[in-house]
C-alpha cells in the first residue's frame, strides 16, 4: 500500500469515527430532551396512566403473545401462496410473444386492481362478501378469505418487484442463452430468474415486514388475533396499555427483519460498486 493510499484509509477512518461520535451525541441529546420535556406536558399523568400502566402491561402481555401466534400462522400459510402467485404474474407480464398478449394483459389488469385498492378494503370486500354467499363450513371462515385478500394484494406488489428484477438482467444474458441453444423457457429458468430473484431479496424482505403488520387487519372481519385481543383488553380494563403491548410485540419481530433487509440492501450495493 502506498503512502497516499494509507493516508486516505486513515482519513476515511477518522471521518467515520467523527461521524459516529456526532451521531451518538446528537441522538443522546434528543432522547434526553424527550425524557425531560414530555413529563412536563400538562396531560402527561393521564397519558401515562392510560397508555403506560405497567401492571396492566404485565397482566395482558401473555394473552397478547398467545394471540400473536395466530398472526404468525396466517403469515406463514399466506407467504408461499404470495411467492408463487407473484412469480406467475411477473412471468406473465414478461411474455413477449403476440400470442401471449392476453396473458400479459391479464397480469397488467391484476396488478393495477390490487395495487390500486387499499388492503383494508380488499379484506372487507372478500372477507365479508364471499362468506355472504352462504357457503357451508369451513368455507365461510374469515381465516380463509381474509388470508386470500392478503395473498391477492401482496402478490400484486411482489410480482412488480420480481418483474423489476427480471428487467434489470441485461438483454445480453438472454442472447447468451439463445446462443447456447436454450429455449426461451430454459433461458428464463436457468439464466434470468436466478439473477433476478437474488437482486430483489432486500425489497421482498421489506414486503414481508409489511405483510406481518397487515395480518392485523384481519381482526376487522373476525379472527381474534393480537389486535382484536388488545381491543378486548382495552374494553374490559378501560385502558389503552394493551395496544402498547401489541405494538411492542410487533416491534420485536419487525425491527430485526427490517434491519436484516437493510443489511442485505447495503451488501448488494457493496457488491455492485
Backbone bond lengths (Angstrom), bond angles and torsions (degrees), N, CA, C in turn:
res aa  C-N    CA-C-N  psi(-1)  N-CA   C-N-CA  omega(-1)  CA-C   N-CA-C  phi
1 X - - - 1.460 - - 1.539 109.31 -
2 X 1.331 116.97 129.83 1.459 121.19 -179.68 1.520 110.19 -73.16
3 X 1.335 115.17 165.83 1.462 120.43 179.00 1.533 111.10 -61.53
4 X 1.348 115.29 -38.40 1.463 119.23 180.00 1.514 110.68 -65.38
5 X 1.328 117.84 -42.19 1.463 121.49 179.14 1.518 110.97 -64.79
6 X 1.346 116.33 -42.44 1.462 120.55 178.89 1.523 110.97 -62.83
7 X 1.337 115.57 -40.66 1.469 119.13 178.79 1.518 110.97 -65.76
8 X 1.312 116.35 -37.30 1.465 120.08 179.51 1.523 111.16 -66.54
9 X 1.333 116.25 -41.74 1.471 120.29 178.19 1.522 110.34 -63.14
10 X 1.347 115.90 -43.09 1.467 119.91 -179.89 1.532 110.51 -64.02
11 X 1.336 116.23 -40.98 1.470 120.27 179.48 1.526 110.98 -64.25
12 X 1.339 117.03 -44.22 1.471 120.46 179.34 1.531 110.64 -62.54
13 X 1.333 115.95 -39.83 1.468 119.61 179.29 1.515 110.81 -65.32
14 X 1.325 116.35 -40.72 1.467 120.85 178.74 1.526 111.09 -63.97
15 X 1.328 116.75 -43.16 1.464 120.73 179.57 1.526 111.28 -65.58
16 X 1.313 116.50 -38.52 1.462 120.71 178.96 1.527 110.69 -65.14
17 X 1.343 115.86 -42.84 1.463 120.09 178.40 1.523 110.62 -64.53
18 X 1.317 117.07 -41.39 1.464 121.77 178.46 1.524 111.34 -62.76
19 X 1.340 116.23 -43.71 1.460 120.39 178.83 1.519 112.00 -63.95
20 X 1.333 116.05 -40.68 1.462 119.99 178.42 1.522 111.33 -63.81
21 X 1.329 116.46 -39.76 1.466 121.01 179.32 1.523 110.77 -65.36
22 X 1.321 116.83 -44.22 1.466 120.44 179.35 1.525 110.70 -63.05
23 X 1.339 116.44 -43.01 1.464 120.41 179.70 1.521 111.43 -62.81
24 X 1.356 116.03 -40.04 1.473 120.22 179.89 1.523 111.12 -64.74
25 X 1.334 115.55 -45.62 1.467 119.84 -178.40 1.522 111.03 -65.60
26 X 1.331 117.28 -45.52 1.470 119.96 -178.65 1.523 111.17 -64.43
27 X 1.342 117.29 -39.03 1.470 120.36 178.25 1.521 110.63 -65.34
28 X 1.341 116.41 -41.73 1.460 120.16 177.87 1.515 111.91 -62.04
29 X 1.326 117.33 -40.05 1.464 120.58 179.05 1.526 111.56 -64.94
30 X 1.334 116.16 -40.15 1.461 119.59 179.30 1.527 110.88 -63.74
31 X 1.323 116.51 -46.62 1.463 119.85 179.95 1.529 111.16 -64.63
32 X 1.331 117.17 -39.55 1.463 120.39 178.24 1.520 110.86 -62.52
33 X 1.339 116.44 -40.71 1.464 120.46 178.27 1.519 110.94 -63.15
34 X 1.332 116.44 -41.22 1.464 119.69 179.02 1.520 111.61 -64.13
35 X 1.345 115.48 -43.46 1.463 119.89 -179.27 1.524 111.20 -62.71
36 X 1.335 116.52 -35.70 1.463 120.19 -177.85 1.526 111.83 -81.26
37 X 1.342 117.29 -41.36 1.461 120.88 -170.36 1.529 113.80 -83.51
38 X 1.358 117.37 -39.29 1.463 118.86 -176.00 1.531 112.75 -60.13
39 X 1.343 119.27 -44.94 1.469 117.85 178.85 1.531 114.44 -63.86
40 X 1.334 117.13 -15.97 1.460 120.32 178.93 1.522 112.36 -82.47
41 X 1.347 117.72 -9.43 1.464 120.42 178.75 1.534 109.92 -64.56
42 X 1.337 117.71 143.47 1.476 120.64 -175.56 1.525 113.78 -58.08
43 X 1.319 117.30 -35.88 1.461 119.69 -175.54 1.514 115.28 -99.03
44 X 1.354 116.74 15.30 1.461 119.79 -174.98 1.519 112.43 -61.44
45 X 1.331 118.65 -40.33 1.466 120.78 -177.57 1.527 111.40 -60.64
46 X 1.330 116.17 -41.51 1.464 119.65 178.98 1.528 111.05 -67.45
47 X 1.331 115.80 -42.20 1.475 119.68 179.34 1.522 110.37 -63.49
48 X 1.320 116.78 -42.74 1.466 120.31 -179.15 1.525 111.01 -62.43
49 X 1.323 117.22 -42.93 1.460 119.81 -178.91 1.522 112.16 -72.16
50 X 1.343 117.81 -27.20 1.464 121.16 -177.58 1.523 112.92 -87.53
51 X 1.336 117.32 -28.47 1.463 120.42 -173.85 1.530 113.96 -118.13
52 X 1.313 118.38 -20.10 1.461 120.08 -172.53 1.530 111.17 -131.25
53 X 1.315 115.93 47.57 1.460 121.39 177.35 1.527 108.49 -84.13
54 X 1.320 116.19 111.82 1.461 120.53 -174.98 1.514 113.75 -63.58
55 X 1.312 117.15 -39.04 1.466 120.15 -179.26 1.531 110.90 -65.06
56 X 1.321 116.27 -43.21 1.466 119.76 179.14 1.527 110.32 -66.53
57 X 1.326 116.76 -38.52 1.468 120.15 179.16 1.526 110.56 -60.98
58 X 1.314 116.75 -45.44 1.464 120.25 -178.57 1.527 111.87 -67.50
59 X 1.324 117.15 -36.27 1.463 119.58 -177.26 1.521 113.14 -75.75
60 X 1.337 117.27 -29.80 1.473 120.41 -176.76 1.527 113.22 -97.03
61 X 1.331 117.99 -16.92 1.464 121.16 -174.54 1.527 113.01 -58.46
62 X 1.353 119.81 -43.93 1.476 118.77 -179.86 1.528 113.50 -59.82
63 X 1.329 117.92 -41.67 1.467 119.83 179.77 1.524 111.07 -69.46
64 X 1.325 117.26 -31.61 1.461 120.43 175.86 1.522 110.72 -66.75
65 X 1.327 116.48 -42.01 1.470 120.03 176.68 1.519 111.02 -61.82
66 X 1.313 116.93 -40.74 1.454 120.97 179.63 1.537 110.63 -64.36
67 X 1.343 116.18 -40.98 1.467 119.51 178.01 1.525 111.00 -67.98
68 X 1.349 116.77 -29.63 1.457 120.44 -179.76 1.526 111.93 -65.65
69 X 1.336 116.68 -22.61 1.461 119.71 176.78 1.527 111.02 -60.78
70 X 1.338 117.07 -33.65 1.462 119.99 176.56 1.525 110.68 -66.74
71 X 1.336 116.83 -39.78 1.469 119.89 175.65 1.526 110.22 -57.95
72 X 1.321 115.98 -44.70 1.465 120.13 -179.68 1.523 111.12 -64.27
73 X 1.338 116.72 -40.47 1.469 120.04 179.57 1.526 110.82 -62.99
74 X 1.336 117.15 -46.36 1.476 120.37 178.45 1.522 110.16 -61.11
75 X 1.325 116.84 -41.63 1.460 121.59 178.69 1.521 110.86 -60.61
76 X 1.335 116.72 -45.07 1.459 120.51 -175.21 1.516 112.77 -69.42
77 X 1.355 117.84 -38.09 1.466 116.05 -179.62 1.532 112.27 -83.07
78 X 1.329 118.33 -15.52 1.464 120.78 175.85 1.523 111.73 -83.04
79 X 1.321 116.16 -31.09 1.462 120.92 -172.66 1.528 113.75 -58.99
80 X 1.348 120.49 -50.28 1.475 118.66 179.80 1.521 112.78 -61.41
81 X 1.339 117.04 -38.98 1.463 120.07 179.58 1.526 110.77 -63.78
82 X 1.335 117.34 -40.20 1.468 121.04 178.33 1.522 110.43 -63.58
83 X 1.328 116.74 -44.25 1.464 120.39 -178.52 1.520 111.43 -62.82
84 X 1.340 116.80 -45.38 1.473 120.56 -177.78 1.521 110.77 -67.93
85 X 1.348 116.76 -48.62 1.463 119.86 -178.14 1.522 110.87 -65.74
86 X 1.330 117.24 -39.89 1.461 120.13 178.43 1.522 111.82 -61.88
87 X 1.335 117.06 -41.27 1.462 120.92 178.47 1.523 110.89 -64.56
88 X 1.330 117.29 -43.40 1.469 120.72 -179.87 1.523 111.43 -62.68
89 X 1.327 116.48 -41.27 1.468 119.68 179.78 1.526 110.29 -66.71
90 X 1.341 116.57 -41.48 1.463 120.01 178.41 1.525 111.00 -61.40
91 X 1.331 116.72 -41.83 1.466 120.11 178.78 1.514 111.27 -67.18
92 X 1.323 117.50 -36.08 1.467 119.91 178.68 1.526 110.89 -65.40
93 X 1.325 116.71 -35.74 1.464 119.63 -179.83 1.522 111.92 -76.57
94 X 1.330 117.02 -14.13 1.463 120.47 179.81 1.523 112.12 -90.79
95 X 1.322 117.85 -1.39 1.455 120.73 -178.02 1.529 110.58 -65.91
96 X 1.327 116.33 129.45 1.465 122.05 -177.89 1.525 113.05 -100.30
97 X 1.335 115.85 -22.14 1.459 119.70 -175.65 1.533 111.04 -68.48
98 X 1.351 118.39 136.15 1.465 120.36 177.16 1.527 112.67 -59.36
99 X 1.339 116.57 -30.49 1.464 119.71 179.77 1.523 111.66 -67.24
100 X 1.334 116.72 -23.13 1.452 121.15 -179.23 1.530 112.89 -95.80
101 X 1.332 116.38 10.39 1.461 119.00 -178.41 1.534 112.96 -59.69
102 X 1.356 119.58 -39.22 1.481 117.67 176.71 1.525 112.90 -58.66
103 X 1.337 117.07 -37.57 1.457 120.07 178.17 1.521 110.67 -66.51
104 X 1.329 115.29 -41.20 1.462 119.60 177.90 1.528 110.93 -65.19
105 X 1.322 116.61 -40.31 1.468 120.88 178.63 1.522 110.63 -64.03
106 X 1.327 116.58 -38.81 1.462 120.56 178.34 1.526 110.55 -62.07
107 X 1.325 116.94 -41.62 1.459 120.67 177.72 1.521 112.16 -63.85
108 X 1.333 116.41 -39.46 1.465 120.76 178.98 1.522 110.56 -64.86
109 X 1.336 116.61 -46.48 1.464 120.73 -179.66 1.528 110.35 -62.87
110 X 1.315 115.94 -42.24 1.477 120.69 -179.72 1.522 111.02 -59.24
111 X 1.318 117.01 -50.85 1.468 119.77 -177.87 1.522 111.32 -66.57
112 X 1.327 117.52 -36.99 1.466 119.73 178.50 1.527 111.45 -62.97
113 X 1.327 116.30 -41.75 1.467 120.00 -177.12 1.527 110.94 -69.76
114 X 1.322 117.03 -52.31 1.462 118.94 -171.69 1.519 113.49 -81.12
115 X 1.338 117.96 -15.19 1.458 118.83 169.52 1.518 111.34 -86.59
116 X 1.325 116.13 -20.48 1.463 120.19 -177.63 1.511 114.01 -87.32
117 X 1.341 117.00 -24.15 1.462 120.93 -178.94 1.527 108.70 -94.34
118 X 1.345 118.82 130.91 1.471 120.33 177.97 1.525 111.69 -57.37
119 X 1.329 115.66 147.74 1.458 120.80 -177.16 1.523 110.91 -57.69
120 X 1.330 117.21 -45.16 1.451 120.40 -175.85 1.525 111.14 -63.67
121 X 1.343 117.17 -34.28 1.459 120.14 178.34 1.526 110.91 -69.34
122 X 1.326 117.22 -39.10 1.464 121.05 175.47 1.518 110.83 -62.48
123 X 1.341 116.25 -40.98 1.466 120.54 178.04 1.522 110.29 -61.56
124 X 1.330 117.67 -43.62 1.459 120.68 179.66 1.531 111.45 -65.20
125 X 1.328 116.60 -46.47 1.468 120.51 -175.60 1.524 111.50 -64.02
126 X 1.319 117.09 -44.92 1.465 120.65 -178.50 1.526 110.90 -81.64
127 X 1.336 116.31 -42.63 1.458 120.20 -175.90 1.513 114.14 -66.79
128 X 1.341 117.18 -30.64 1.462 120.83 176.90 1.532 112.16 -100.95
129 X 1.336 115.95 -32.62 1.464 119.76 -174.39 1.512 114.30 -69.36
130 X 1.336 117.33 -50.58 1.459 120.01 -176.43 1.527 112.24 -68.25
131 X 1.349 119.86 -45.28 1.470 118.07 175.31 1.530 112.39 -61.27
132 X 1.338 116.92 -24.09 1.458 120.59 178.13 1.515 113.39 -67.01
133 X 1.333 117.40 -12.09 1.462 120.59 177.69 1.526 112.24 -73.34
134 X 1.323 116.36 -6.52 1.464 120.05 178.34 1.507 113.97 83.77
135 X 1.322 117.11 30.04 1.463 120.73 -179.93 1.523 110.29 -68.40
136 X 1.325 115.68 149.83 1.462 120.55 178.58 1.522 109.88 -79.46
137 X 1.331 116.53 161.33 1.458 120.95 176.82 1.523 110.66 -65.75
138 X 1.323 120.13 144.77 1.468 126.40 2.52 1.512 113.73 -91.65
139 X 1.337 118.02 11.57 1.461 120.86 -171.16 1.524 113.68 -76.87
140 X 1.331 117.37 -2.13 1.465 119.64 173.69 1.524 111.35 -103.06
141 X 1.322 116.56 15.92 1.460 121.70 -176.03 1.527 111.13 -72.51
142 X 1.340 117.91 132.07 1.470 120.48 175.49 1.521 112.23 -65.88
143 X 1.336 117.45 -22.90 1.457 119.98 177.31 1.533 110.35 -63.51
144 X 1.326 115.79 -43.33 1.466 120.46 -178.49 1.517 110.66 -66.90
145 X 1.331 116.15 -53.25 1.461 119.51 -172.54 1.518 112.06 -76.75
146 X 1.327 117.51 -29.56 1.458 118.90 172.87 1.518 111.20 -65.76
147 X 1.326 116.26 -41.82 1.462 120.15 176.78 1.528 110.67 -63.28
148 X 1.327 116.61 -39.60 1.463 120.02 178.74 1.526 110.76 -61.67
149 X 1.323 116.94 -39.73 1.465 120.40 178.52 1.524 110.76 -60.79
150 X 1.322 116.74 -42.37 1.464 119.95 177.74 1.525 111.28 -65.92
151 X 1.328 116.15 -41.33 1.465 120.32 -179.59 1.530 110.46 -62.14
152 X 1.324 117.01 -45.98 1.465 120.36 -178.39 1.520 111.34 -63.95
153 X 1.320 116.90 -41.35 1.464 120.20 -178.29 1.516 111.63 -70.43
154 X 1.315 116.46 -50.61 1.468 119.19 -174.14 1.517 112.69 -72.73
155 X 1.325 117.80 -28.28 1.464 118.54 177.52 1.527 110.66 -66.03
156 X 1.342 117.25 -29.61 1.470 119.88 176.75 1.525 110.51 -65.22
157 X 1.331 117.01 -43.44 1.462 120.31 178.98 1.531 111.27 -69.18
158 X 1.329 116.28 -43.54 1.465 120.18 -179.38 1.524 110.77 -63.44
159 X 1.337 116.76 -37.52 1.467 119.65 179.75 1.521 111.13 -61.98
160 X 1.330 117.08 -38.11 1.461 119.93 179.15 1.525 110.98 -69.79
161 X 1.320 116.93 -35.18 1.459 119.67 176.72 1.525 110.39 -65.31
162 X 1.338 115.82 -44.85 1.470 119.69 179.54 1.527 109.92 -65.21
163 X 1.331 116.55 -40.10 1.469 119.56 -179.75 1.529 110.70 -62.82
164 X 1.339 116.84 -38.84 1.463 119.45 177.78 1.528 110.18 -64.18
165 X 1.344 116.34 -35.70 1.453 119.42 176.06 1.516 112.22 -66.20
166 X 1.333 116.39 -40.73 1.468 120.52 177.89 1.526 110.72 -62.46
167 X 1.327 116.16 -43.44 1.467 119.79 -178.01 1.523 112.09 -71.66
168 X 1.348 117.03 -19.79 1.460 119.45 179.02 1.528 112.32 -77.34
169 X 1.327 116.88 -15.96 1.470 120.74 176.84 1.524 108.09 -75.92
170 X 1.316 116.30 124.14 1.463 121.15 -174.08 1.528 111.27 -60.63
171 X 1.319 115.08 145.37 1.464 121.20 -178.03 1.537 111.83 -60.53
172 X 1.325 116.28 -24.27 1.469 119.15 179.77 1.528 111.35 -63.49
173 X 1.339 116.48 -25.66 1.465 119.83 177.91 1.531 110.63 -66.35
174 X 1.321 116.14 -40.80 1.468 119.84 176.49 1.531 110.52 -66.13
175 X 1.331 114.97 -40.38 1.467 119.04 179.28 1.517 111.12 -63.49
176 X 1.337 115.66 -37.91 1.462 119.40 178.20 1.524 110.48 -64.56
177 X 1.315 116.95 -38.58 1.461 120.28 177.67 1.516 111.78 -63.63
178 X 1.314 116.31 -42.56 1.472 119.93 178.81 1.520 111.21 -65.12
179 X 1.332 115.92 -37.67 1.469 118.71 179.84 1.520 111.74 -66.57
180 X 1.335 116.33 -23.06 1.465 120.73 176.90 1.523 112.02 -86.84
181 X 1.318 116.35 0.18 1.456 120.34 178.65 1.520 114.08 87.15
182 X 1.318 117.91 13.69 1.462 120.84 179.67 1.523 110.53 -80.96
183 X 1.305 115.61 145.00 1.468 119.95 174.80 1.527 108.87 -74.62
184 X 1.331 115.23 167.95 1.462 119.49 178.34 1.531 110.98 -58.31
185 X 1.336 116.61 -39.41 1.461 120.38 179.85 1.523 111.20 -64.70
186 X 1.335 116.53 -46.02 1.469 119.31 -179.58 1.528 111.78 -68.27
187 X 1.349 116.04 -34.92 1.460 118.92 176.67 1.520 110.91 -61.64
188 X 1.322 115.29 -43.55 1.467 119.66 177.85 1.523 110.24 -64.84
189 X 1.313 116.68 -43.11 1.467 121.00 -173.99 1.521 112.36 -70.91
190 X 1.312 118.27 -43.15 1.455 120.88 -170.80 1.533 114.13 -100.66
191 X 1.330 117.80 -19.89 1.466 119.81 -175.58 1.531 111.97 -115.10
192 X 1.325 117.03 -54.23 1.466 120.52 -171.76 1.525 111.87 -76.89
193 X 1.335 116.77 -52.78 1.465 119.66 -174.59 1.529 114.09 -60.09
194 X 1.345 119.74 -45.19 1.479 118.08 179.01 1.522 112.93 -56.15
195 X 1.330 117.00 -40.39 1.464 119.83 178.67 1.528 110.99 -70.33
196 X 1.328 116.11 -42.90 1.464 120.64 -176.65 1.519 111.53 -64.18
197 X 1.320 116.63 -44.30 1.464 119.98 -176.99 1.522 111.97 -66.65
198 X 1.328 117.13 -35.35 1.464 119.38 176.80 1.524 110.91 -64.62
199 X 1.314 116.71 -36.63 1.462 120.32 -176.54 1.527 113.33 -72.31
200 X 1.320 117.00 -23.92 1.471 119.24 -175.01 1.527 112.54 -101.99
201 X 1.323 117.53 7.45 1.476 119.82 179.80 1.531 111.93 -58.53
202 X 1.351 120.43 -47.62 1.473 118.77 -179.65 1.521 113.10 -60.30
203 X 1.326 117.25 -43.03 1.468 120.13 -179.92 1.518 111.18 -64.44
204 X 1.310 116.81 -39.80 1.470 119.51 179.13 1.526 111.70 -71.24
205 X 1.320 117.81 -27.77 1.464 119.92 174.35 1.521 110.11 -62.97
206 X 1.317 116.90 -39.49 1.463 120.10 177.03 1.524 111.02 -65.56
207 X 1.320 117.48 -34.22 1.459 120.11 176.29 1.524 110.81 -67.07
208 X 1.328 116.93 -34.49 1.466 120.04 176.82 1.523 111.00 -63.17
209 X 1.330 115.69 -40.33 1.463 119.65 178.12 1.528 110.07 -63.17
210 X 1.336 116.34 -44.49 1.469 120.06 179.38 1.525 111.33 -63.68
211 X 1.333 116.96 -39.64 1.463 120.63 179.05 1.520 111.02 -63.32
212 X 1.333 117.34 -42.26 1.460 120.69 -179.74 1.529 110.83 -59.03
213 X 1.323 116.72 -36.53 1.463 119.99 178.94 1.526 111.42 -75.44
214 X 1.325 116.58 -40.55 1.464 119.60 -174.97 1.524 113.15 -73.90
215 X 1.323 118.04 -12.55 1.465 119.75 172.87 1.527 109.88 -56.47
216 X 1.334 116.77 -31.86 1.465 121.07 -179.93 1.522 112.29 -61.69
217 X 1.328 118.25 -20.96 1.463 120.62 179.58 1.527 111.97 -65.61
218 X 1.320 116.85 -21.82 1.467 119.45 179.97 1.522 112.03 -67.17
219 X 1.334 116.70 -15.15 1.469 119.22 178.13 1.516 111.37 -61.62
220 X 1.331 117.54 -23.63 1.461 120.59 -178.62 1.527 112.89 -72.10
221 X 1.343 116.97 -15.95 1.465 118.42 179.95 1.532 111.81 -113.15
222 X 1.338 117.34 9.26 1.463 117.61 170.74 1.496 119.13 135.24
223 X 1.339 121.13 -44.06 1.459 119.85 -174.71 1.528 112.80 -57.76
224 X 1.324 116.14 134.57 1.459 120.71 179.42 1.525 108.22 -87.83
225 X 1.332 115.97 78.18 1.454 120.29 175.50 1.524 107.68 -99.32
226 X 1.300 118.20 -162.92 1.460 120.69 -167.87 1.528 113.20 -63.68
227 X 1.339 117.46 -39.29 1.460 119.02 -178.61 1.525 111.23 -66.62
228 X 1.343 116.59 -43.29 1.465 118.90 178.30 1.527 111.00 -67.96
229 X 1.327 117.25 -37.54 1.459 119.66 178.37 1.529 110.29 -63.31
230 X 1.330 116.78 -39.91 1.466 119.70 176.35 1.523 110.57 -63.25
231 X 1.340 117.03 -37.19 1.456 120.41 177.40 1.516 112.29 -65.61
232 X 1.330 115.86 -36.96 1.472 119.58 177.41 1.529 110.11 -63.14
233 X 1.329 116.32 -45.78 1.467 119.69 178.97 1.530 111.17 -63.84
234 X 1.327 115.74 -38.86 1.471 119.18 179.51 1.511 111.18 -61.69
235 X 1.338 116.89 -41.52 1.465 120.98 179.98 1.528 111.56 -67.84
236 X 1.330 117.17 -39.84 1.459 120.82 -177.82 1.528 112.18 -72.59
237 X 1.350 115.76 -36.77 1.459 119.76 -173.55 1.527 113.11 -102.12
238 X 1.340 116.95 -5.48 1.473 120.89 -177.35 1.530 110.77 53.10
239 X 1.348 115.56 46.38 1.458 121.07 -176.16 1.523 108.67 -150.93
240 X 1.333 115.79 142.97 1.464 120.45 -176.20 1.524 113.18 -93.34
241 X 1.316 118.01 2.45 1.465 120.55 -179.12 1.530 113.24 -57.73
242 X 1.353 120.07 -36.80 1.475 118.40 177.54 1.530 113.56 -57.39
243 X 1.334 117.56 -31.86 1.462 119.38 176.26 1.529 110.80 -66.51
244 X 1.326 116.74 -36.70 1.465 120.17 175.93 1.525 109.82 -64.15
245 X 1.348 116.53 -41.35 1.461 120.05 176.70 1.519 111.90 -60.49
246 X 1.347 116.37 -42.10 1.466 120.16 177.67 1.524 110.83 -62.74
247 X 1.333 116.29 -40.55 1.468 119.79 178.65 1.524 110.94 -62.62
248 X 1.329 117.18 -40.42 1.462 120.60 178.92 1.526 111.68 -63.00
249 X 1.337 116.54 -38.96 1.468 120.06 178.67 1.521 110.88 -64.71
250 X 1.334 116.25 -43.44 1.463 119.41 177.09 1.529 110.39 -61.23
251 X 1.329 117.00 -41.89 1.459 120.03 -178.36 1.521 111.46 -64.43
252 X 1.321 117.64 -35.05 1.460 120.63 179.12 1.522 111.69 -62.17
253 X 1.327 116.55 -26.00 1.463 120.77 -179.95 1.523 111.55 -94.99
254 X 1.322 116.20 -45.31 1.463 119.73 -171.47 1.525 113.87 -77.91
255 X 1.331 118.11 -34.53 1.467 119.10 -178.14 1.525 111.62 -63.23
256 X 1.364 120.50 -49.72 1.471 118.49 176.67 1.525 112.73 -59.91
257 X 1.336 116.81 -38.34 1.467 119.23 179.05 1.523 111.36 -65.29
258 X 1.340 116.86 -39.66 1.461 120.62 178.55 1.519 111.74 -65.87
259 X 1.338 115.43 -43.15 1.465 118.90 178.74 1.530 110.51 -63.56
260 X 1.330 117.68 -37.04 1.465 120.66 178.49 1.525 110.41 -66.44
261 X 1.335 116.29 -38.81 1.465 119.79 177.24 1.526 110.44 -63.21
262 X 1.334 117.32 -41.49 1.467 120.57 177.54 1.531 110.75 -64.07
263 X 1.334 116.38 -38.35 1.470 120.19 177.81 1.526 110.92 -62.23
264 X 1.336 115.99 -44.09 1.464 119.26 179.50 1.526 111.24 -64.27
265 X 1.342 116.41 -38.72 1.457 120.12 179.84 1.523 110.80 -66.47
266 X 1.330 117.13 -42.86 1.462 120.62 178.30 1.532 110.96 -64.72
267 X 1.317 116.44 -39.78 1.465 120.58 178.23 1.527 110.05 -63.66
268 X 1.321 116.45 -40.61 1.465 120.46 178.85 1.517 110.71 -63.25
269 X 1.334 117.34 -41.10 1.462 120.72 179.02 1.526 110.83 -65.03
270 X 1.347 116.83 -39.65 1.464 119.81 179.21 1.524 110.89 -64.39
271 X 1.317 116.89 -38.64 1.462 120.09 -179.40 1.522 111.89 -67.86
272 X 1.335 116.23 -31.59 1.457 119.49 -178.86 1.520 112.29 -81.51
273 X 1.346 116.97 -25.73 1.465 120.15 -177.26 1.535 111.46 -84.24
